[in-house]
Amino acid sequence: MTGWSTKIIAMTDALGNLVRFTLILGQHYDTVGVAPLLEPADFEGLLADKAFDVHWIMDTIRAQGARVVIPQRRNRLDRRPFDGALFKARHLIENFFCKLKEFKRIAMRSDKTDRSFAAMIYLTAAIINSR
């Protein structure tokens, strides 16, 4: 599955450190890889971009008692409150991805298997956390 279009769907903590991630094919929607990340976890809120504004994701997060901070798509019929000030903290996940892509092997997706690519992501995340 690993190729140039492989997507990394990741969850970080409030400091921008990797908590868990999953790999999906580049041709799939981002929401395909979210379910394993939302397994019962100890988090108080989830910040994500508009791609994750899906009913089943919202329901799963709320069922865990966590707060949802995801901007709404324009075509959403059932509008909900949105905390724009808290959403600004989402830059931490973007920063994590920028740091991750500093490593050429990750940016170029040069590993041949998912297992070795995942191992490189874990290793890279450990290096980033140790800085």
N, C-alpha and C positions, 0 to 999 in steps of 0.2 A: 504494500500500500504506500510506503514512503516514496514520495516523488516531489517534484518541484511545486506541486499544488497542495501538498498536505497542509492541513490547518492544525494549529495548536489552540485548543480551547482550555484556558487556564483560570484558576482561582488563586488569588493572593490574599494575604491577611491585610490588616490595616496599615502595616508598614511597607507593603509592596513585596513581601517575601512569598515565594511560591508555596502554596498549600497542596494543591493537586492539579493535575491536568489530564487531558485526553487528546488523542490524535484522531482526526477524521479526514476523509477524502475531500479534496478541494472542491469537488463538484456538489457537495452536500451543503444544505443550509447549516449555519452555525448552531442552531438549536438541536441538531441531531446529537451533538456531543455533550450536551448539558446535563442530561439525566444522571450520569455517574458522579458528576460534581456536586449534585444536590442531595446525594444520599445523606441521611441524618448527620449533620455536622454541627459544631458549636460555633455558630455565627449569629450576630444580632441583626445583620442587614446585608443585602446584596445590591451592589451598584453595578450596572451593566448598561450597554448602549441599546439603541432602538431595535437592533436585530433580535434581542431577547425579550421583546414586548409581546409575549405569547401567553394565552390564558393558562395553560397547564404549568408553565414555569411560575407564574404568579401564584397559582393555587398551592403549588408545592412549597414555595417559600413561606407563604402565609400560614400553611398548616404546621410549619416548624416554629411558628411564632416570631419569625424574622421580619424585618422591615424591607420593603421593596422600593428601590430608588432606580427606576428605569424610565427614561423619557418615553412618552407615548407616541405611537405612529399617528400620522394625520388621519388615517381612516378608522381609528378606534372609535367605536360607538359608545362604549361605557367609559366615560372619562373618570379619572381618579386623581387625587391630589399628588403633586410632585414636588419634592424638595430640591430645588436647583442649587442651593448653597451646598448641601451635602454631596450632590452629584459631582461637584468640582474635585472631590477627593479621588474620583475615578482615574485621574491622571497617574496614579501610582501603578495601575496595571499597565498603562501605556509605557511608563518609564521602565517597567520590568521587561516588556517586550523589546524596547530599544536596547537595553543592556544585554538581553539574550541574543539579539541579532548582531552584536559586536563580535560574537564568536563566529568565524567564517563557516565552520562546519554546520552550525545550526542555520545560519542565514541561507546557505547554499543547499541545505538538505542533502548532504552528500552521503549519508548513511543508507545502506541498501535495505535494511529491515526496520520495521517499527520498533522492535526491541532495542536495537542499537541506537536508534534515533532517540527513543525515550530515555535510555541510559545517558546519552549525551546531554539531554535537557536537564536531567537530575544533577549531573556533574556540573554543568554550567550554572545552574541555580545555586548549588553549594558554593561555587567560587564567587558568585555575585553576592551572596549573603555574608561571605567572609571578608568582603572589602570594607 
